C-alpha cells in the first residue's frame, strides 16, 4: 500500500510539474521537491499561487458560527421597509471581516443563514437584537451553532 501511494503521489507531482513547465519559462526541480512543502503548499506553488486542493482537515479545521433565522410566513411582503437596515447591518460585519456569507433560503423563503468567523456568541446576539428584522417581529426564532469545517479550501 505504501509503495502504491508513493508512486501515485509521484505521478501527481510529476504531472503538476509538467503543467508548470509548459506555462513558465524557468523551472528548477529542486524548488518543487515534494518533501519541501506540505500538500497544500505544493499544490499552491505548482498551480501558480492558486490553491485547488482541500486545505482543511480534522487536524486543521476552520471554526465558524452559523446563525439561523426562522422567518414569519409572510416575510416577503413585510420585509420591504426594514430590508435596507437589515442588509446594512450585515454589510458592516462583512466589512469588519466577521461575516463570511449570509442570505435567505429559497423556495420557500422561510429562513436565513449567516456564517460568521472570529466572533463571539455575544457579538452575534447583539447583531440579532439590533437587526431591524428581529426588532420588527419578522424573525420567529433564531439560534447559533458552532460549525467545524474540515473539508474545503478554508478561504472564508
C-alpha positions in Angstrom: 0.0 0.0 0.0 2.8 2.4 0.9 4.6 1.9 -2.3 1.4 2.4 -4.3 0.6 5.6 -2.5 4.1 6.9 -3.0 4.0 6.1 -6.7 0.6 7.7 -7.1 1.8 10.8 -5.3 4.9 11.0 -7.5 2.8 10.7 -10.7 0.6 13.6 -9.5 3.6 15.7 -8.6 5.3 15.0 -12.0 2.0 15.8 -13.8 1.8 19.1 -12.0 5.5 19.9 -12.7 4.9 19.1 -16.4 2.0 21.6 -16.5 4.2 24.2 -14.7 7.0 23.7 -17.2 4.6 24.3 -20.2 3.4 27.6 -18.6 6.6 29.0 -17.3 9.9 29.9 -18.9 12.1 28.8 -16.0 11.8 25.7 -13.8 14.1 24.3 -11.2 13.3 20.7 -10.0 14.8 21.3 -6.5 12.3 24.2 -5.8 9.4 21.7 -6.4 10.7 18.8 -4.4 7.5 17.2 -2.7 9.2 16.8 0.6 10.0 20.5 0.9 6.3 21.6 1.1 3.1 20.3 2.7 0.5 19.1 0.2 -1.5 22.4 0.2 1.7 24.5 -0.2 3.0 22.3 -3.0 -0.4 22.4 -4.8 -0.5 26.2 -4.4 3.1 26.6 -5.7 2.6 24.3 -8.7 -0.7 26.0 -9.7 0.9 29.4 -9.8 -0.4 30.5 -6.4 -4.0 29.3 -6.8 -4.8 26.6 -4.4 -7.1 23.9 -5.8 -6.7 21.2 -3.1 -8.6 21.0 0.2 -6.5 22.7 2.8 -8.8 21.9 5.8 -8.6 18.7 7.7 -9.8 17.3 11.1 -6.4 18.3 12.4 -6.6 21.8 10.9 -10.3 22.8 10.8 -11.9 26.2 10.3 -14.1 27.1 13.2 -17.2 29.1 12.3 -20.5 30.1 13.8 -23.8 29.8 12.0 -26.8 32.0 12.8 -30.1 30.6 11.6 -33.2 32.7 11.4 -36.7 31.3 11.2 -38.9 33.9 9.4 -42.6 34.7 9.8 -44.7 33.2 6.9 -45.2 36.5 5.0 -41.6 37.7 5.2 -41.5 38.7 1.5 -44.5 41.1 2.0 -43.3 42.5 5.3 -39.6 43.0 4.9 -39.6 46.0 2.5 -39.3 48.9 4.9 -36.7 47.1 7.0 -34.6 45.4 4.4 -32.1 48.3 3.8 -31.2 48.4 7.6 -31.0 44.6 7.8 -28.6 44.5 4.8 -26.6 47.4 6.1 -26.0 45.8 9.5 -24.8 42.6 7.7 -22.6 44.6 5.4 -20.9 46.3 8.3 -20.0 42.9 9.8 -18.8 41.8 6.4 -16.6 44.9 6.1 -15.2 44.1 9.6 -14.2 40.6 8.4 -16.6 38.9 10.7 -19.4 37.8 8.3 -18.5 35.4 5.6 -21.8 34.7 3.9 -25.5 35.5 4.6 -28.7 35.1 2.8 -32.3 33.7 2.8 -33.2 30.2 2.0 -35.2 29.9 -1.2 -38.3 28.0 -2.4 -39.8 28.8 0.1 -38.2 31.9 1.7 -38.8 30.8 5.3 -35.4 31.2 6.9 -32.0 32.6 6.6 -28.4 31.7 7.4 -25.4 33.8 8.4 -21.9 32.3 8.6 -19.5 34.2 10.9 -15.8 33.8 11.7 -13.8 35.2 14.6 -16.9 36.3 16.5 -18.3 35.5 20.0 -21.8 34.4 20.7 -22.4 37.8 22.4 -21.5 39.7 19.2 -23.9 37.6 17.3 -26.6 38.1 19.9 -26.0 41.9 19.7 -26.4 41.7 15.9 -29.7 39.9 16.2 -31.0 42.3 18.9 -30.2 45.3 16.7 -31.4 43.7 13.4 -34.5 45.5 12.1 -36.0 42.2 11.0 -35.8 40.9 14.6 -36.8 44.3 16.2 -39.9 44.4 13.9 -41.1 40.9 14.5 -40.1 39.3 11.2 -37.9 36.7 12.9 -39.9 34.0 14.7 -36.9 32.4 16.3 -33.1 32.2 15.9 -30.2 30.0 17.0 -26.5 29.9 16.8 -24.4 26.8 16.2 -20.7 26.2 16.1 -19.6 24.7 12.8 -16.3 22.9 12.4 -15.5 22.7 8.7 -12.9 20.0 7.9 -13.1 19.9 4.1 -12.6 22.8 1.7 -10.1 25.5 0.9 -10.6 27.4 4.1 -10.8 30.6 2.0 -13.6 32.2 4.1 
